[in-house]
């Protein structure tokens, strides 16, 4: 009985750890995509701005 409950507790900890790692990896992916989009938008706006100034 005690061994069964200990096994269930460790299984819950492992499942919780997997969920936390999945959340962390998804948030890192979203952060990376937002940085990439910000860089592309900045390059586009900067090039348009420079074109307007020097043309």
mmCIF entry with sequence, helices, sheets and N, C-alpha, C, O atoms, coordinates in Angstrom:
data_MODEL
# 
_entry.id   MODEL 
# 
_entity.id                         1 
_entity.type                       polymer 
_entity.pdbx_number_of_molecules   1 
# 
_entity_poly.entity_id                      1 
_entity_poly.type                           'polypeptide(L)' 
_entity_poly.nstd_linkage                   no 
_entity_poly.nstd_monomer                   no 
_entity_poly.pdbx_seq_one_letter_code       
;(UNK)(UNK)(UNK)(UNK)(UNK)(UNK)(UNK)(UNK)(UNK)(UNK)(UNK)(UNK)(UNK)(UNK)(UNK)(UNK)
(UNK)(UNK)(UNK)(UNK)(UNK)(UNK)(UNK)(UNK)(UNK)(UNK)(UNK)(UNK)(UNK)(UNK)(UNK)(UNK)
(UNK)(UNK)(UNK)(UNK)(UNK)(UNK)(UNK)(UNK)(UNK)(UNK)(UNK)(UNK)(UNK)(UNK)(UNK)(UNK)
(UNK)(UNK)(UNK)(UNK)(UNK)(UNK)(UNK)
;
_entity_poly.pdbx_seq_one_letter_code_can   XXXXXXXXXXXXXXXXXXXXXXXXXXXXXXXXXXXXXXXXXXXXXXXXXXXXXXX 
_entity_poly.pdbx_strand_id                 A 
# 
loop_
_entity_poly_seq.entity_id 
_entity_poly_seq.num 
_entity_poly_seq.mon_id 
_entity_poly_seq.hetero 
1 1  UNK n 
1 2  UNK n 
1 3  UNK n 
1 4  UNK n 
1 5  UNK n 
1 6  UNK n 
1 7  UNK n 
1 8  UNK n 
1 9  UNK n 
1 10 UNK n 
1 11 UNK n 
1 12 UNK n 
1 13 UNK n 
1 14 UNK n 
1 15 UNK n 
1 16 UNK n 
1 17 UNK n 
1 18 UNK n 
1 19 UNK n 
1 20 UNK n 
1 21 UNK n 
1 22 UNK n 
1 23 UNK n 
1 24 UNK n 
1 25 UNK n 
1 26 UNK n 
1 27 UNK n 
1 28 UNK n 
1 29 UNK n 
1 30 UNK n 
1 31 UNK n 
1 32 UNK n 
1 33 UNK n 
1 34 UNK n 
1 35 UNK n 
1 36 UNK n 
1 37 UNK n 
1 38 UNK n 
1 39 UNK n 
1 40 UNK n 
1 41 UNK n 
1 42 UNK n 
1 43 UNK n 
1 44 UNK n 
1 45 UNK n 
1 46 UNK n 
1 47 UNK n 
1 48 UNK n 
1 49 UNK n 
1 50 UNK n 
1 51 UNK n 
1 52 UNK n 
1 53 UNK n 
1 54 UNK n 
1 55 UNK n 
# 
_struct_asym.id          A 
_struct_asym.entity_id   1 
# 
_struct_conf.conf_type_id            HELX_P 
_struct_conf.id                      HELX_P1 
_struct_conf.pdbx_PDB_helix_id       AA1 
_struct_conf.beg_label_comp_id       UNK 
_struct_conf.beg_label_asym_id       A 
_struct_conf.beg_label_seq_id        2 
_struct_conf.pdbx_beg_PDB_ins_code   ? 
_struct_conf.end_label_comp_id       UNK 
_struct_conf.end_label_asym_id       A 
_struct_conf.end_label_seq_id        54 
_struct_conf.pdbx_end_PDB_ins_code   ? 
_struct_conf.beg_auth_comp_id        UNK 
_struct_conf.beg_auth_asym_id        A 
_struct_conf.beg_auth_seq_id         2 
_struct_conf.end_auth_comp_id        UNK 
_struct_conf.end_auth_asym_id        A 
_struct_conf.end_auth_seq_id         54 
_struct_conf.pdbx_PDB_helix_class    1 
_struct_conf.details                 ? 
_struct_conf.pdbx_PDB_helix_length   53 
# 
_struct_conf_type.id          HELX_P 
_struct_conf_type.criteria    ? 
_struct_conf_type.reference   ? 
# 
loop_
_atom_site.group_PDB 
_atom_site.id 
_atom_site.type_symbol 
_atom_site.label_atom_id 
_atom_site.label_alt_id 
_atom_site.label_comp_id 
_atom_site.label_asym_id 
_atom_site.label_entity_id 
_atom_site.label_seq_id 
_atom_site.pdbx_PDB_ins_code 
_atom_site.Cartn_x 
_atom_site.Cartn_y 
_atom_site.Cartn_z 
_atom_site.occupancy 
_atom_site.B_iso_or_equiv 
_atom_site.pdbx_formal_charge 
_atom_site.auth_seq_id 
_atom_site.auth_comp_id 
_atom_site.auth_asym_id 
_atom_site.auth_atom_id 
_atom_site.pdbx_PDB_model_num 
ATOM 1   N N  . UNK A 1 1  ? 0.825  -1.194 0.000   1.00 0.00 ? 1  UNK A N  1 
ATOM 2   C CA . UNK A 1 1  ? 0.000  0.000  0.000   1.00 0.00 ? 1  UNK A CA 1 
ATOM 3   C C  . UNK A 1 1  ? 0.868  1.256  0.000   1.00 0.00 ? 1  UNK A C  1 
ATOM 4   O O  . UNK A 1 1  ? 0.637  2.168  -0.794  1.00 0.00 ? 1  UNK A O  1 
ATOM 5   N N  . UNK A 1 2  ? 1.853  1.310  0.875   1.00 0.00 ? 2  UNK A N  1 
ATOM 6   C CA . UNK A 1 2  ? 2.721  2.489  0.937   1.00 0.00 ? 2  UNK A CA 1 
ATOM 7   C C  . UNK A 1 2  ? 3.559  2.590  -0.333  1.00 0.00 ? 2  UNK A C  1 
ATOM 8   O O  . UNK A 1 2  ? 3.769  3.681  -0.864  1.00 0.00 ? 2  UNK A O  1 
ATOM 9   N N  . UNK A 1 3  ? 4.038  1.441  -0.817  1.00 0.00 ? 3  UNK A N  1 
ATOM 10  C CA . UNK A 1 3  ? 4.848  1.451  -2.034  1.00 0.00 ? 3  UNK A CA 1 
ATOM 11  C C  . UNK A 1 3  ? 4.018  1.938  -3.221  1.00 0.00 ? 3  UNK A C  1 
ATOM 12  O O  . UNK A 1 3  ? 4.518  2.679  -4.067  1.00 0.00 ? 3  UNK A O  1 
ATOM 13  N N  . UNK A 1 4  ? 2.768  1.528  -3.285  1.00 0.00 ? 4  UNK A N  1 
ATOM 14  C CA . UNK A 1 4  ? 1.885  1.976  -4.372  1.00 0.00 ? 4  UNK A CA 1 
ATOM 15  C C  . UNK A 1 4  ? 1.695  3.489  -4.338  1.00 0.00 ? 4  UNK A C  1 
ATOM 16  O O  . UNK A 1 4  ? 1.755  4.149  -5.376  1.00 0.00 ? 4  UNK A O  1 
ATOM 17  N N  . UNK A 1 5  ? 1.468  4.035  -3.149  1.00 0.00 ? 5  UNK A N  1 
ATOM 18  C CA . UNK A 1 5  ? 1.252  5.486  -3.052  1.00 0.00 ? 5  UNK A CA 1 
ATOM 19  C C  . UNK A 1 5  ? 2.527  6.255  -3.376  1.00 0.00 ? 5  UNK A C  1 
ATOM 20  O O  . UNK A 1 5  ? 2.463  7.337  -3.958  1.00 0.00 ? 5  UNK A O  1 
ATOM 21  N N  . UNK A 1 6  ? 3.687  5.709  -3.005  1.00 0.00 ? 6  UNK A N  1 
ATOM 22  C CA . UNK A 1 6  ? 4.953  6.361  -3.342  1.00 0.00 ? 6  UNK A CA 1 
ATOM 23  C C  . UNK A 1 6  ? 5.159  6.349  -4.856  1.00 0.00 ? 6  UNK A C  1 
ATOM 24  O O  . UNK A 1 6  ? 5.604  7.343  -5.431  1.00 0.00 ? 6  UNK A O  1 
ATOM 25  N N  . UNK A 1 7  ? 4.836  5.223  -5.504  1.00 0.00 ? 7  UNK A N  1 
ATOM 26  C CA . UNK A 1 7  ? 4.950  5.147  -6.964  1.00 0.00 ? 7  UNK A CA 1 
ATOM 27  C C  . UNK A 1 7  ? 4.027  6.157  -7.632  1.00 0.00 ? 7  UNK A C  1 
ATOM 28  O O  . UNK A 1 7  ? 4.424  6.823  -8.588  1.00 0.00 ? 7  UNK A O  1 
ATOM 29  N N  . UNK A 1 8  ? 2.806  6.275  -7.140  1.00 0.00 ? 8  UNK A N  1 
ATOM 30  C CA . UNK A 1 8  ? 1.864  7.239  -7.711  1.00 0.00 ? 8  UNK A CA 1 
ATOM 31  C C  . UNK A 1 8  ? 2.355  8.668  -7.509  1.00 0.00 ? 8  UNK A C  1 
ATOM 32  O O  . UNK A 1 8  ? 2.208  9.505  -8.400  1.00 0.00 ? 8  UNK A O  1 
ATOM 33  N N  . UNK A 1 9  ? 2.931  8.951  -6.355  1.00 0.00 ? 9  UNK A N  1 
ATOM 34  C CA . UNK A 1 9  ? 3.453  10.294 -6.098  1.00 0.00 ? 9  UNK A CA 1 
ATOM 35  C C  . UNK A 1 9  ? 4.595  10.628 -7.055  1.00 0.00 ? 9  UNK A C  1 
ATOM 36  O O  . UNK A 1 9  ? 4.652  11.732 -7.595  1.00 0.00 ? 9  UNK A O  1 
ATOM 37  N N  . UNK A 1 10 ? 5.512  9.666  -7.266  1.00 0.00 ? 10 UNK A N  1 
ATOM 38  C CA . UNK A 1 10 ? 6.612  9.918  -8.199  1.00 0.00 ? 10 UNK A CA 1 
ATOM 39  C C  . UNK A 1 10 ? 6.106  10.065 -9.628  1.00 0.00 ? 10 UNK A C  1 
ATOM 40  O O  . UNK A 1 10 ? 6.638  10.874 -10.388 1.00 0.00 ? 10 UNK A O  1 
ATOM 41  N N  . UNK A 1 11 ? 5.091  9.301  -10.003 1.00 0.00 ? 11 UNK A N  1 
ATOM 42  C CA . UNK A 1 11 ? 4.518  9.450  -11.344 1.00 0.00 ? 11 UNK A CA 1 
ATOM 43  C C  . UNK A 1 11 ? 3.894  10.825 -11.519 1.00 0.00 ? 11 UNK A C  1 
ATOM 44  O O  . UNK A 1 11 ? 4.015  11.425 -12.587 1.00 0.00 ? 11 UNK A O  1 
ATOM 45  N N  . UNK A 1 12 ? 3.226  11.334 -10.483 1.00 0.00 ? 12 UNK A N  1 
ATOM 46  C CA . UNK A 1 12 ? 2.650  12.676 -10.566 1.00 0.00 ? 12 UNK A CA 1 
ATOM 47  C C  . UNK A 1 12 ? 3.740  13.734 -10.682 1.00 0.00 ? 12 UNK A C  1 
ATOM 48  O O  . UNK A 1 12 ? 3.594  14.700 -11.432 1.00 0.00 ? 12 UNK A O  1 
ATOM 49  N N  . UNK A 1 13 ? 4.832  13.555 -9.939  1.00 0.00 ? 13 UNK A N  1 
ATOM 50  C CA . UNK A 1 13 ? 5.944  14.511 -10.018 1.00 0.00 ? 13 UNK A CA 1 
ATOM 51  C C  . UNK A 1 13 ? 6.543  14.499 -11.418 1.00 0.00 ? 13 UNK A C  1 
ATOM 52  O O  . UNK A 1 13 ? 6.853  15.553 -11.972 1.00 0.00 ? 13 UNK A O  1 
ATOM 53  N N  . UNK A 1 14 ? 6.705  13.311 -11.990 1.00 0.00 ? 14 UNK A N  1 
ATOM 54  C CA . UNK A 1 14 ? 7.271  13.212 -13.339 1.00 0.00 ? 14 UNK A CA 1 
ATOM 55  C C  . UNK A 1 14 ? 6.341  13.868 -14.352 1.00 0.00 ? 14 UNK A C  1 
ATOM 56  O O  . UNK A 1 14 ? 6.804  14.589 -15.236 1.00 0.00 ? 14 UNK A O  1 
ATOM 57  N N  . UNK A 1 15 ? 5.038  13.630 -14.235 1.00 0.00 ? 15 UNK A N  1 
ATOM 58  C CA . UNK A 1 15 ? 4.085  14.249 -15.153 1.00 0.00 ? 15 UNK A CA 1 
ATOM 59  C C  . UNK A 1 15 ? 4.084  15.763 -14.993 1.00 0.00 ? 15 UNK A C  1 
ATOM 60  O O  . UNK A 1 15 ? 4.023  16.487 -15.986 1.00 0.00 ? 15 UNK A O  1 
ATOM 61  N N  . UNK A 1 16 ? 4.150  16.246 -13.767 1.00 0.00 ? 16 UNK A N  1 
ATOM 62  C CA . UNK A 1 16 ? 4.182  17.687 -13.523 1.00 0.00 ? 16 UNK A CA 1 
ATOM 63  C C  . UNK A 1 16 ? 5.440  18.295 -14.123 1.00 0.00 ? 16 UNK A C  1 
ATOM 64  O O  . UNK A 1 16 ? 5.390  19.377 -14.707 1.00 0.00 ? 16 UNK A O  1 
ATOM 65  N N  . UNK A 1 17 ? 6.570  17.605 -13.983 1.00 0.00 ? 17 UNK A N  1 
ATOM 66  C CA . UNK A 1 17 ? 7.828  18.098 -14.531 1.00 0.00 ? 17 UNK A CA 1 
ATOM 67  C C  . UNK A 1 17 ? 7.755  18.167 -16.052 1.00 0.00 ? 17 UNK A C  1 
ATOM 68  O O  . UNK A 1 17 ? 8.261  19.118 -16.649 1.00 0.00 ? 17 UNK A O  1 
ATOM 69  N N  . UNK A 1 18 ? 7.136  17.178 -16.686 1.00 0.00 ? 18 UNK A N  1 
ATOM 70  C CA . UNK A 1 18 ? 6.993  17.197 -18.140 1.00 0.00 ? 18 UNK A CA 1 
ATOM 71  C C  . UNK A 1 18 ? 6.117  18.360 -18.572 1.00 0.00 ? 18 UNK A C  1 
ATOM 72  O O  . UNK A 1 18 ? 6.415  19.017 -19.569 1.00 0.00 ? 18 UNK A O  1 
ATOM 73  N N  . UNK A 1 19 ? 5.044  18.627 -17.842 1.00 0.00 ? 19 UNK A N  1 
ATOM 74  C CA . UNK A 1 19 ? 4.171  19.749 -18.177 1.00 0.00 ? 19 UNK A CA 1 
ATOM 75  C C  . UNK A 1 19 ? 4.910  21.073 -18.034 1.00 0.00 ? 19 UNK A C  1 
ATOM 76  O O  . UNK A 1 19 ? 4.770  21.961 -18.876 1.00 0.00 ? 19 UNK A O  1 
ATOM 77  N N  . UNK A 1 20 ? 5.692  21.205 -16.975 1.00 0.00 ? 20 UNK A N  1 
ATOM 78  C CA . UNK A 1 20 ? 6.445  22.441 -16.767 1.00 0.00 ? 20 UNK A CA 1 
ATOM 79  C C  . UNK A 1 20 ? 7.458  22.634 -17.889 1.00 0.00 ? 20 UNK A C  1 
ATOM 80  O O  . UNK A 1 20 ? 7.607  23.743 -18.402 1.00 0.00 ? 20 UNK A O  1 
ATOM 81  N N  . UNK A 1 21 ? 8.152  21.577 -18.273 1.00 0.00 ? 21 UNK A N  1 
ATOM 82  C CA . UNK A 1 21 ? 9.126  21.686 -19.353 1.00 0.00 ? 21 UNK A CA 1 
ATOM 83  C C  . UNK A 1 21 ? 8.449  22.028 -20.674 1.00 0.00 ? 21 UNK A C  1 
ATOM 84  O O  . UNK A 1 21 ? 9.003  22.778 -21.477 1.00 0.00 ? 21 UNK A O  1 
ATOM 85  N N  . UNK A 1 22 ? 7.256  21.484 -20.908 1.00 0.00 ? 22 UNK A N  1 
ATOM 86  C CA . UNK A 1 22 ? 6.523  21.804 -22.132 1.00 0.00 ? 22 UNK A CA 1 
ATOM 87  C C  . UNK A 1 22 ? 6.115  23.276 -22.145 1.00 0.00 ? 22 UNK A C  1 
ATOM 88  O O  . UNK A 1 22 ? 6.214  23.942 -23.176 1.00 0.00 ? 22 UNK A O  1 
ATOM 89  N N  . UNK A 1 23 ? 5.660  23.779 -21.008 1.00 0.00 ? 23 UNK A N  1 
ATOM 90  C CA . UNK A 1 23 ? 5.281  25.193 -20.915 1.00 0.00 ? 23 UNK A CA 1 
ATOM 91  C C  . UNK A 1 23 ? 6.498  26.084 -21.135 1.00 0.00 ? 23 UNK A C  1 
ATOM 92  O O  . UNK A 1 23 ? 6.411  27.094 -21.832 1.00 0.00 ? 23 UNK A O  1 
ATOM 93  N N  . UNK A 1 24 ? 7.628  25.717 -20.546 1.00 0.00 ? 24 UNK A N  1 
ATOM 94  C CA . UNK A 1 24 ? 8.847  26.516 -20.707 1.00 0.00 ? 24 UNK A CA 1 
ATOM 95  C C  . UNK A 1 24 ? 9.297  26.516 -22.162 1.00 0.00 ? 24 UNK A C  1 
ATOM 96  O O  . UNK A 1 24 ? 9.671  27.561 -22.693 1.00 0.00 ? 24 UNK A O  1 
ATOM 97  N N  . UNK A 1 25 ? 9.266  25.349 -22.815 1.00 0.00 ? 25 UNK A N  1 
ATOM 98  C CA . UNK A 1 25 ? 9.712  25.297 -24.207 1.00 0.00 ? 25 UNK A CA 1 
ATOM 99  C C  . UNK A 1 25 ? 8.773  26.085 -25.113 1.00 0.00 ? 25 UNK A C  1 
ATOM 100 O O  . UNK A 1 25 ? 9.230  26.755 -26.039 1.00 0.00 ? 25 UNK A O  1 
ATOM 101 N N  . UNK A 1 26 ? 7.471  26.016 -24.861 1.00 0.00 ? 26 UNK A N  1 
ATOM 102 C CA . UNK A 1 26 ? 6.534  26.795 -25.673 1.00 0.00 ? 26 UNK A CA 1 
ATOM 103 C C  . UNK A 1 26 ? 6.740  28.292 -25.468 1.00 0.00 ? 26 UNK A C  1 
ATOM 104 O O  . UNK A 1 26 ? 6.686  29.060 -26.429 1.00 0.00 ? 26 UNK A O  1 
ATOM 105 N N  . UNK A 1 27 ? 6.974  28.711 -24.234 1.00 0.00 ? 27 UNK A N  1 
ATOM 106 C CA . UNK A 1 27 ? 7.188  30.143 -23.994 1.00 0.00 ? 27 UNK A CA 1 
ATOM 107 C C  . UNK A 1 27 ? 8.489  30.615 -24.633 1.00 0.00 ? 27 UNK A C  1 
ATOM 108 O O  . UNK A 1 27 ? 8.561  31.745 -25.117 1.00 0.00 ? 27 UNK A O  1 
ATOM 109 N N  . UNK A 1 28 ? 9.516  29.768 -24.643 1.00 0.00 ? 28 UNK A N  1 
ATOM 110 C CA . UNK A 1 28 ? 10.758 30.145 -25.314 1.00 0.00 ? 28 UNK A CA 1 
ATOM 111 C C  . UNK A 1 28 ? 10.559 30.258 -26.818 1.00 0.00 ? 28 UNK A C  1 
ATOM 112 O O  . UNK A 1 28 ? 11.126 31.147 -27.452 1.00 0.00 ? 28 UNK A O  1 
ATOM 113 N N  . UNK A 1 29 ? 9.756  29.362 -27.397 1.00 0.00 ? 29 UNK A N  1 
ATOM 114 C CA . UNK A 1 29 ? 9.475  29.442 -28.830 1.00 0.00 ? 29 UNK A CA 1 
ATOM 115 C C  . UNK A 1 29 ? 8.727  30.719 -29.168 1.00 0.00 ? 29 UNK A C  1 
ATOM 116 O O  . UNK A 1 29 ? 9.035  31.378 -30.161 1.00 0.00 ? 29 UNK A O  1 
ATOM 117 N N  . UNK A 1 30 ? 7.746  31.072 -28.350 1.00 0.00 ? 30 UNK A N  1 
ATOM 118 C CA . UNK A 1 30 ? 6.990  32.300 -28.588 1.00 0.00 ? 30 UNK A CA 1 
ATOM 119 C C  . UNK A 1 30 ? 7.893  33.521 -28.447 1.00 0.00 ? 30 UNK A C  1 
ATOM 120 O O  . UNK A 1 30 ? 7.792  34.460 -29.236 1.00 0.00 ? 30 UNK A O  1 
ATOM 121 N N  . UNK A 1 31 ? 8.771  33.515 -27.452 1.00 0.00 ? 31 UNK A N  1 
ATOM 122 C CA . UNK A 1 31 ? 9.694  34.637 -27.271 1.00 0.00 ? 31 UNK A CA 1 
ATOM 123 C C  . UNK A 1 31 ? 10.637 34.763 -28.460 1.00 0.00 ? 31 UNK A C  1 
ATOM 124 O O  . UNK A 1 31 ? 10.905 35.870 -28.928 1.00 0.00 ? 31 UNK A O  1 
ATOM 125 N N  . UNK A 1 32 ? 11.138 33.644 -28.944 1.00 0.00 ? 32 UNK A N  1 
ATOM 126 C CA . UNK A 1 32 ? 12.045 33.672 -30.086 1.00 0.00 ? 32 UNK A CA 1 
ATOM 127 C C  . UNK A 1 32 ? 11.342 34.191 -31.335 1.00 0.00 ? 32 UNK A C  1 
ATOM 128 O O  . UNK A 1 32 ? 11.912 34.985 -32.083 1.00 0.00 ? 32 UNK A O  1 
ATOM 129 N N  . UNK A 1 33 ? 10.109 33.749 -31.564 1.00 0.00 ? 33 UNK A N  1 
ATOM 130 C CA . UNK A 1 33 ? 9.363  34.222 -32.729 1.00 0.00 ? 33 UNK A CA 1 
ATOM 131 C C  . UNK A 1 33 ? 9.073  35.717 -32.622 1.00 0.00 ? 33 UNK A C  1 
ATOM 132 O O  . UNK A 1 33 ? 9.125  36.424 -33.629 1.00 0.00 ? 33 UNK A O  1 
ATOM 133 N N  . UNK A 1 34 ? 8.772  36.205 -31.432 1.00 0.00 ? 34 UNK A N  1 
ATOM 134 C CA . UNK A 1 34 ? 8.502  37.641 -31.280 1.00 0.00 ? 34 UNK A CA 1 
ATOM 135 C C  . UNK A 1 34 ? 9.769  38.459 -31.515 1.00 0.00 ? 34 UNK A C  1 
ATOM 136 O O  . UNK A 1 34 ? 9.693  39.548 -32.084 1.00 0.00 ? 34 UNK A O  1 
ATOM 137 N N  . UNK A 1 35 ? 10.923 37.964 -31.096 1.00 0.00 ? 35 UNK A N  1 
ATOM 138 C CA . UNK A 1 35 ? 12.177 38.670 -31.356 1.00 0.00 ? 35 UNK A CA 1 
ATOM 139 C C  . UNK A 1 35 ? 12.465 38.701 -32.854 1.00 0.00 ? 35 UNK A C  1 
ATOM 140 O O  . UNK A 1 35 ? 12.872 39.734 -33.385 1.00 0.00 ? 35 UNK A O  1 
ATOM 141 N N  . UNK A 1 36 ? 12.257 37.581 -33.536 1.00 0.00 ? 36 UNK A N  1 
ATOM 142 C CA . UNK A 1 36 ? 12.498 37.526 -34.983 1.00 0.00 ? 36 UNK A CA 1 
ATOM 143 C C  . UNK A 1 36 ? 11.566 38.487 -35.717 1.00 0.00 ? 36 UNK A C  1 
ATOM 144 O O  . UNK A 1 36 ? 12.000 39.209 -36.615 1.00 0.00 ? 36 UNK A O  1 
ATOM 145 N N  . UNK A 1 37 ? 10.291 38.498 -35.341 1.00 0.00 ? 37 UNK A N  1 
ATOM 146 C CA . UNK A 1 37 ? 9.350  39.421 -35.981 1.00 0.00 ? 37 UNK A CA 1 
ATOM 147 C C  . UNK A 1 37 ? 9.718  40.876 -35.712 1.00 0.00 ? 37 UNK A C  1 
ATOM 148 O O  . UNK A 1 37 ? 9.596  41.721 -36.599 1.00 0.00 ? 37 UNK A O  1 
ATOM 149 N N  . UNK A 1 38 ? 10.164 41.171 -34.498 1.00 0.00 ? 38 UNK A N  1 
ATOM 150 C CA . UNK A 1 38 ? 10.559 42.542 -34.175 1.00 0.00 ? 38 UNK A CA 1 
ATOM 151 C C  . UNK A 1 38 ? 11.776 42.965 -34.988 1.00 0.00 ? 38 UNK A C  1 
ATOM 152 O O  . UNK A 1 38 ? 11.850 44.109 -35.436 1.00 0.00 ? 38 UNK A O  1 
ATOM 153 N N  . UNK A 1 39 ? 12.724 42.065 -35.182 1.00 0.00 ? 39 UNK A N  1 
ATOM 154 C CA . UNK A 1 39 ? 13.910 42.392 -35.976 1.00 0.00 ? 39 UNK A CA 1 
ATOM 155 C C  . UNK A 1 39 ? 13.522 42.649 -37.428 1.00 0.00 ? 39 UNK A C  1 
ATOM 156 O O  . UNK A 1 39 ? 13.975 43.623 -38.029 1.00 0.00 ? 39 UNK A O  1 
ATOM 157 N N  . UNK A 1 40 ? 12.679 41.775 -37.998 1.00 0.00 ? 40 UNK A N  1 
ATOM 158 C CA . UNK A 1 40 ? 12.260 41.983 -39.385 1.00 0.00 ? 40 UNK A CA 1 
ATOM 159 C C  . UNK A 1 40 ? 11.474 43.281 -39.538 1.00 0.00 ? 40 UNK A C  1 
ATOM 160 O O  . UNK A 1 40 ? 11.672 44.009 -40.511 1.00 0.00 ? 40 UNK A O  1 
ATOM 161 N N  . UNK A 1 41 ? 10.598 43.576 -38.603 1.00 0.00 ? 41 UNK A N  1 
ATOM 162 C CA . UNK A 1 41 ? 9.828  44.823 -38.670 1.00 0.00 ? 41 UNK A CA 1 
ATOM 163 C C  . UNK A 1 41 ? 10.755 46.024 -38.534 1.00 0.00 ? 41 UNK A C  1 
ATOM 164 O O  . UNK A 1 41 ? 10.580 47.019 -39.237 1.00 0.00 ? 41 UNK A O  1 
ATOM 165 N N  . UNK A 1 42 ? 11.730 45.946 -37.647 1.00 0.00 ? 42 UNK A N  1 
ATOM 166 C CA . UNK A 1 42 ? 12.676 47.045 -37.482 1.00 0.00 ? 42 UNK A CA 1 
ATOM 167 C C  . UNK A 1 42 ? 13.518 47.273 -38.721 1.00 0.00 ? 42 UNK A C  1 
ATOM 168 O O  . UNK A 1 42 ? 13.771 48.417 -39.097 1.00 0.00 ? 42 UNK A O  1 
ATOM 169 N N  . UNK A 1 43 ? 13.952 46.200 -39.358 1.00 0.00 ? 43 UNK A N  1 
ATOM 170 C CA . UNK A 1 43 ? 14.734 46.337 -40.590 1.00 0.00 ? 43 UNK A CA 1 
ATOM 171 C C  . UNK A 1 43 ? 13.877 46.953 -41.686 1.00 0.00 ? 43 UNK A C  1 
ATOM 172 O O  . UNK A 1 43 ? 14.335 47.836 -42.411 1.00 0.00 ? 43 UNK A O  1 
ATOM 173 N N  . UNK A 1 44 ? 12.647 46.499 -41.811 1.00 0.00 ? 44 UNK A N  1 
ATOM 174 C CA . UNK A 1 44 ? 11.754 47.037 -42.840 1.00 0.00 ? 44 UNK A CA 1 
ATOM 175 C C  . UNK A 1 44 ? 11.463 48.514 -42.603 1.00 0.00 ? 44 UNK A C  1 
ATOM 176 O O  . UNK A 1 44 ? 11.550 49.319 -43.530 1.00 0.00 ? 44 UNK A O  1 
ATOM 177 N N  . UNK A 1 45 ? 11.120 48.874 -41.373 1.00 0.00 ? 45 UNK A N  1 
ATOM 178 C CA . UNK A 1 45 ? 10.812 50.276 -41.061 1.00 0.00 ? 45 UNK A CA 1 
ATOM 179 C C  . UNK A 1 45 ? 12.065 51.143 -41.203 1.00 0.00 ? 45 UNK A C  1 
ATOM 180 O O  . UNK A 1 45 ? 11.994 52.262 -41.711 1.00 0.00 ? 45 UNK A O  1 
ATOM 181 N N  . UNK A 1 46 ? 13.199 50.630 -40.758 1.00 0.00 ? 46 UNK A N  1 
ATOM 182 C CA . UNK A 1 46 ? 14.441 51.391 -40.881 1.00 0.00 ? 46 UNK A CA 1 
ATOM 183 C C  . UNK A 1 46 ? 14.844 51.616 -42.321 1.00 0.00 ? 46 UNK A C  1 
ATOM 184 O O  . UNK A 1 46 ? 15.274 52.713 -42.679 1.00 0.00 ? 46 UNK A O  1 
ATOM 185 N N  . UNK A 1 47 ? 14.713 50.595 -43.156 1.00 0.00 ? 47 UNK A N  1 
ATOM 186 C CA . UNK A 1 47 ? 15.071 50.779 -44.562 1.00 0.00 ? 47 UNK A CA 1 
ATOM 187 C C  . UNK A 1 47 ? 14.108 51.741 -45.243 1.00 0.00 ? 47 UNK A C  1 
ATOM 188 O O  . UNK A 1 47 ? 14.534 52.550 -46.067 1.00 0.00 ? 47 UNK A O  1 
ATOM 189 N N  . UNK A 1 48 ? 12.825 51.673 -44.920 1.00 0.00 ? 48 UNK A N  1 
ATOM 190 C CA . UNK A 1 48 ? 11.862 52.617 -45.492 1.00 0.00 ? 48 UNK A CA 1 
ATOM 191 C C  . UNK A 1 48 ? 12.169 54.041 -45.039 1.00 0.00 ? 48 UNK A C  1 
ATOM 192 O O  . UNK A 1 48 ? 12.082 54.982 -45.828 1.00 0.00 ? 48 UNK A O  1 
ATOM 193 N N  . UNK A 1 49 ? 12.525 54.193 -43.778 1.00 0.00 ? 49 UNK A N  1 
ATOM 194 C CA . UNK A 1 49 ? 12.858 55.510 -43.224 1.00 0.00 ? 49 UNK A CA 1 
ATOM 195 C C  . UNK A 1 49 ? 14.098 56.082 -43.908 1.00 0.00 ? 49 UNK A C  1 
ATOM 196 O O  . UNK A 1 49 ? 14.121 57.257 -44.276 1.00 0.00 ? 49 UNK A O  1 
ATOM 197 N N  . UNK A 1 50 ? 15.132 55.248 -44.080 1.00 0.00 ? 50 UNK A N  1 
ATOM 198 C CA . UNK A 1 50 ? 16.341 55.709 -44.757 1.00 0.00 ? 50 UNK A CA 1 
ATOM 199 C C  . UNK A 1 50 ? 16.061 56.050 -46.214 1.00 0.00 ? 50 UNK A C  1 
ATOM 200 O O  . UNK A 1 50 ? 16.620 57.012 -46.741 1.00 0.00 ? 50 UNK A O  1 
ATOM 201 N N  . UNK A 1 51 ? 15.203 55.273 -46.871 1.00 0.00 ? 51 UNK A N  1 
ATOM 202 C CA . UNK A 1 51 ? 14.839 55.558 -48.259 1.00 0.00 ? 51 UNK A CA 1 
ATOM 203 C C  . UNK A 1 51 ? 14.135 56.908 -48.361 1.00 0.00 ? 51 UNK A C  1 
ATOM 204 O O  . UNK A 1 51 ? 14.387 57.671 -49.293 1.00 0.00 ? 51 UNK A O  1 
ATOM 205 N N  . UNK A 1 52 ? 13.256 57.203 -47.409 1.00 0.00 ? 52 UNK A N  1 
ATOM 206 C CA . UNK A 1 52 ? 12.535 58.473 -47.442 1.00 0.00 ? 52 UNK A CA 1 
ATOM 207 C C  . UNK A 1 52 ? 13.471 59.655 -47.187 1.00 0.00 ? 52 UNK A C  1 
ATOM 208 O O  . UNK A 1 52 ? 13.279 60.728 -47.758 1.00 0.00 ? 52 UNK A O  1 
ATOM 209 N N  . UNK A 1 53 ? 14.466 59.470 -46.348 1.00 0.00 ? 53 UNK A N  1 
ATOM 210 C CA . UNK A 1 53 ? 15.379 60.571 -46.025 1.00 0.00 ? 53 UNK A CA 1 
ATOM 211 C C  . UNK A 1 53 ? 16.330 60.852 -47.189 1.00 0.00 ? 53 UNK A C  1 
ATOM 212 O O  . UNK A 1 53 ? 16.517 62.006 -47.573 1.00 0.00 ? 53 UNK A O  1 
ATOM 213 N N  . UNK A 1 54 ? 16.924 59.809 -47.745 1.00 0.00 ? 54 UNK A N  1 
ATOM 214 C CA . UNK A 1 54 ? 17.995 60.001 -48.720 1.00 0.00 ? 54 UNK A CA 1 
ATOM 215 C C  . UNK A 1 54 ? 17.531 59.934 -50.163 1.00 0.00 ? 54 UNK A C  1 
ATOM 216 O O  . UNK A 1 54 ? 18.362 60.003 -51.068 1.00 0.00 ? 54 UNK A O  1 
ATOM 217 N N  . UNK A 1 55 ? 16.258 59.804 -50.408 1.00 0.00 ? 55 UNK A N  1 
ATOM 218 C CA . UNK A 1 55 ? 15.789 59.727 -51.792 1.00 0.00 ? 55 UNK A CA 1 
ATOM 219 C C  . UNK A 1 55 ? 15.096 60.986 -52.199 1.00 0.00 ? 55 UNK A C  1 
ATOM 220 O O  . UNK A 1 55 ? 14.636 61.099 -53.335 1.00 0.00 ? 55 UNK A O  1 
# 
